[in-house]
Amino acid sequence: MRCTLQNALFLFIPALIVVSCAKMAGDFAFKGFFDDTYRKIAGTPEFSSDREIKWVFAFRTKQSERQIGVVYLKKELVWVEVMTAAERIEPGRRVVYGTIKGLQPGEYQIVLTDPADDNREIARKDFVIYSSGDDDG
């Protein structure tokens, strides 16, 4: 029991690391052309290839000013990078916006990364683009 402070530090430091890593958490939401608001969609949303879909990622906690990497991946034999972008968040603006348009049918992911932390993954959301063509049977 002589090392009580040392034992407490060994328990406290990992907990502090977990809490600090969780700071970048948030939620994705989507909005179609005719929608008034963004909506969180559980599971894997599916969108028509002829529609433009806006998405937003809202951080749960206030963040310092920083760059956020946005990567779109398509599933082929492996996940292939389709497009990349960079967004900036500021203390008064805790959201990242994007648009899904012009993608071919298939399975995709949006991956948000933190370039200041060796491109550590912040969040990932799967979605499916389906063909907008009519099925003639």
MONOR-V402605 format. One record per residue. N is the residue number from 0. NEAR is the number of other ideal C-beta (glycine too) atoms within 10 Angstrom. Layout:
BEGIN
n = (N & N)
near = (NEAR & NEAR)
END
This chain:
BEGIN
n = (0 & 1 & 2 & 3 & 4 & 5 & 6 & 7 & 8 & 9 & 10 & 11 & 12 & 13 & 14 & 15 & 16 & 17 & 18 & 19 & 20 & 21 & 22 & 23 & 24 & 25 & 26 & 27 & 28 & 29 & 30 & 31 & 32 & 33 & 34 & 35 & 36 & 37 & 38 & 39 & 40 & 41 & 42 & 43 & 44 & 45 & 46 & 47 & 48 & 49 & 50 & 51 & 52 & 53 & 54 & 55 & 56 & 57 & 58 & 59 & 60 & 61 & 62 & 63 & 64 & 65 & 66 & 67 & 68 & 69 & 70 & 71 & 72 & 73 & 74 & 75 & 76 & 77 & 78 & 79 & 80 & 81 & 82 & 83 & 84 & 85 & 86 & 87 & 88 & 89 & 90 & 91 & 92 & 93 & 94 & 95 & 96 & 97 & 98 & 99 & 100 & 101 & 102 & 103 & 104 & 105 & 106 & 107 & 108 & 109 & 110 & 111 & 112 & 113 & 114 & 115 & 116 & 117 & 118 & 119 & 120 & 121 & 122 & 123 & 124 & 125 & 126 & 127 & 128 & 129 & 130 & 131 & 132 & 133 & 134 & 135 & 136)
near = (4 & 6 & 9 & 8 & 8 & 8 & 11 & 10 & 11 & 10 & 9 & 10 & 10 & 9 & 9 & 11 & 10 & 9 & 9 & 9 & 11 & 10 & 14 & 20 & 11 & 19 & 13 & 21 & 17 & 18 & 17 & 13 & 8 & 6 & 11 & 6 & 6 & 18 & 11 & 11 & 14 & 5 & 7 & 12 & 17 & 11 & 20 & 14 & 16 & 11 & 13 & 13 & 19 & 16 & 21 & 16 & 22 & 13 & 20 & 12 & 10 & 10 & 17 & 9 & 10 & 15 & 12 & 21 & 19 & 18 & 18 & 18 & 19 & 17 & 13 & 10 & 5 & 7 & 14 & 11 & 10 & 15 & 14 & 12 & 12 & 11 & 16 & 10 & 18 & 10 & 10 & 7 & 13 & 15 & 13 & 24 & 13 & 17 & 11 & 19 & 12 & 10 & 16 & 10 & 13 & 15 & 15 & 22 & 16 & 20 & 18 & 22 & 21 & 16 & 12 & 12 & 12 & 7 & 12 & 13 & 13 & 19 & 17 & 13 & 18 & 14 & 21 & 13 & 22 & 11 & 12 & 11 & 10 & 6 & 5 & 4 & 3)
END
